[in-house]
């Protein structure tokens, strides 16, 4: 059995459809923390599974491509406990666990069982739990009898389960072809629900979108990605499947507010924890260079902590919303300087100009979050300075570079990608190799953190020769990956730590 799990983290709502066994494990973990027994947890999960098997949409909806809600009407017979004139508050505490729990169905019902009969007030019970009186625990039966509710008050009644009562996954499981992999996951950014449908689900895309629009709270727009992210600005084409054609979103993450046009910039809600993880490494007066800053998920929270931040992004729309979000979050301009340049150009100009002022005086971090391409920009750090520009580095900057590792030994693959683009083995400089998230089978998003020391930054004869030999390849790679926005014409610029915060 599959269910939908919603995870709300820092203003980003994420959903994933999970198998029943994982639900069972989660229930056990949650209840261990709260002091409940494992048997209770397993029973709750099993009861949910049984109910979903007993009450499900009719087989006639299989293969439906245009949503027809009336086709989901399902007559069912469920247990009904007549509670007579007993106060509901006296019954619910111990009978709640037996009640029928479905969307938009209230267990407490007043029913007329026969024509011209009086109304009976009672509880609709879960047919996956209760069939006969003795299915109720002994202690609960005793409590009912003290309220003059006996076995004679337990009967059945007929109700109709409608489309509105089924979960989204109940609908998908009933409609989509059983021989193929079903609909698996989606993300919600503000009011926009973002899908990435596989080809075999294309005939059902409008039905899927309409079901999600109905079932997922706060959704006003459902879109589907229609190509891979391979353009210069790292955004993607999408189609609006249903709802409003409004791509402007406003979300909260890490106690900051971000606003942007989702159709023109790249934002992945699954990275909110990683954003927070990096920002937590920073302290006031630290320095952050954000080479591929986007709309500021690293830079804005860091500047809010009074770190000095240099934030760059090639996409003019990202640059626009980065500045907008800086103002919206009331970031003091002395802590944030923004740039609209190619990443390599930013490194060899603005980063080079400013880094020299902070080395050995402040903790410096450099974030390169462009996993498809970031490692190809590492060569820009090699021989960035001449030997007479830096005498020694006692507190080297830390680079956090992200990449995709395709294969089984993803840590080694990530390490090799860094070595290849730096040009030599830096194993002794690596601080951490961290798996950020699983993208797909045998594809992981990784973060490699390493010390950017003098061996890399300062030119030597051997390194200089190697750089000269590969400079043409570097230029070709840079132009292929990210074209420099020459129209912007940003010059290299500097900002300084405010005097009151400058600690030598």
Secondary structure, 3 states (H helix, E strand, C coil): CEEEEEEEECCEEEEEEEEHHHHHHHHHHHHHHHCCCHHHHHHHHHHHHHHHHHCCCCHHHCCCCCCCHHHHCEEEEEEEEECCCCCHHHHHHHHHHHECCCCCCCCEEEEECCCCCCEEEEEEECCCCCCCHHHCCHHHHHHHHHCCCCHHHEEEEEEEECHHHCCHHHHHHHHCCCCCCCCCEEEEECCEEEECCCHHHHHHHHHHHHHHHHHCCCCCEEEEECCCCCCCCCCCCEEEEEECCCCEEEEEECCEEEEEECCCCCCCHHHHHHHHHHHHCCCCCCEEEECCCCCCCCHHHHHHCCCEEEEECCCHHHHHHHHHHHHHCCCCHHHEEEECCCHHHHHHHHHHHHHHHHCCCCCEEEEECCCCCHHHHHHHHCCCECCCCCCCCCCCEEEEEEEEEECCCHHHHHHHHHHHHHCCCCHHHEEEEEEEEEEECCEEEEEEEEEECHHHHECCHHHHHHHHHHHHHHHHHHHHHCCCCCCCCCCCCCCCCCHHHCCC
